[in-house]
Structure formats: structure tokens, C-alpha cells
Amino acid sequence: MRTTVLTGPPGPATFRTMADTRITDLRLVLDRLGGLPLARVMDPCRIGLYGHSAGGTAAVYAARGDRRVGAVANLEGHLDLYPTPGGTEQPLLLFRTDGFDGAARIDSSWSRLPGRRALLADADHGSSTDYGPLVAQLQAAGLVTPTARAALVGTGDPTVTLAEIRRGAGASFARDLS
């Protein structure tokens, strides 16, 4: 068991530890799914992996070379953790927000990858998590300033952002896993 306490954005070593832990977890889940009775009748190519930030990074790297995975969606996960650029043989959907301060690194690590890209307008890195609705409620209650809200989740309506992510990922998986 690893314990990590973040006091700000993770440094490269911490981010890699976070992603490596998630990759191991995903592979364990895929291995366990293979042992379930349902797996005998389930087409393994109908499994899609989806993740945000370090989870998105992990989803892409866990899918590499794994025939059990049919498609991947990555929400702002860096794909430059290893010497070989991150990519998969599977269809790949790459979401990015227009407010994320790590956008240059994201764009650089995605630049040579095939895949569909989606830009979430008026959104920031935390908008695809529980932060979106929570921070909006905290701002409405006067507990978060508009500046702090914009830095966490962007200036847009978090319900619109989440709906766009659900629609995009849902359509991508429906197309790629059918």
C-alpha cells in the first residue's frame, strides 16, 4: 500500500507513481474479469477504459498491447511517462479542457497520436470530476470565490461540461465497442 499526500500539483515522480499504481489496478481488474463466468460469453473487445488525469494516463498505458481492451478515453492524462510515446492500437478519444495550465505538456504528449480529440470549452482540469458540481455549489454559498472556481473547474456550467463528456465518451464507446 502506498500513501501519497499532495500539497499541490504532483511532481513528475509522484505523477508516475500515481499512474503506475492505477495501471497495476486496471490490469488486475482485467485479469479478474477474465476469471468470471460472464467473461466466457463476453467479447473481450467490448471493454473500454476511461480515466481522468493520472487515471487517463493509466487507461492508455494499461490498454497498450492488451487485446481485452477495445477502446480508450483519456481526459487530460499526460502520455509522456515512458520513453515510447503513449498510444494504443485501440481507438482513442482524447479530451482536453481549454483552461488547464498543463495544456502545453498534454498537447505535446498527444501530438503524434492518432485518435479523436475533443476540447471542453470554459472548463478546467477538475471539471470532469466531482469538483464541478461541488465547487459551483460552494461558490453559490459564498464559500469559493469566482477566481478560485475558475482555477478549479473553469467558468462554464459544470453540468454542461459533464454532459458533454458523457455524450462524447458514450458515443465513442458505442461506436468503437459494438
ABEGO torsion letter per residue (X at the ends): XBBBBBAEBBBAAAAAAAAAAAAAAAAAAAAAAAABAAAAABBAAABBBBBBEAAAAAAAAAABGBAABABBBBBGBBAAABABBBBBABBBBBBBBAABAAAAAAAAAAAABBEBBBBBBGBBAAAABAAAAAAAAAAAAGABBAAAAAAAAEABBAAAAAAAAAAAAAAAAAAAAX
